[in-house]
Each structure stands twice: as C-alpha cells, then as structure tokens.
Amino acid sequence: MGRSLVQPIAQAILDSGGRILTDVTVSQIDWHDDQMAALTYHQGSSGRSVPFWATANPILNANATSDSIRFLWRGE
C-alpha cells in the first residue's frame, strides 16, 4: 500500500481537465444548485486574512463519546 488517498483524487481532477492550485487562500465559494459555481482565491503570500468558520453538527455531537471530539457540518 503506502499510497496516499490524495494522489488518486488529484489525478482524477487532472484527468477530467481540472487544475490544482497550490499556495492559494480561498476567500469565497459561490454555489448554484448544490454545486460549486465559482471560486475566489488569492495566490501567493498576499497577506490577506480570510476568516474561517464551521458550524457544529448538534445531532452528531449529541452522540459523541468524548468532549474532545466535535463534528462539523455533515461530520466529515
């Protein structure tokens, strides 16, 4: 084994004509019909501070067996 899950995912992105951007800060994601429609990002060390927040999932957290584990969004 010894193979990362990231490698086949990255290859699938490239094989389908997508691009992989490195050293970027995503500042906005626009959705349309439950799919990503647009992405705004800043490349390099622009010094921009982009806030990040995540909503806790109360249903999954109600069943958590430890106070140190918290599930966000759908539990990914």
Buried (B, 14 or more C-beta within 10 A) or exposed (E): EEEEEEEEEEEEEEEEEEEEEEEEBEBEEEEEEEEEEEEEEBEEEEEEEEEEEEEEBEEBBEEEEEEEEEBEEEEE
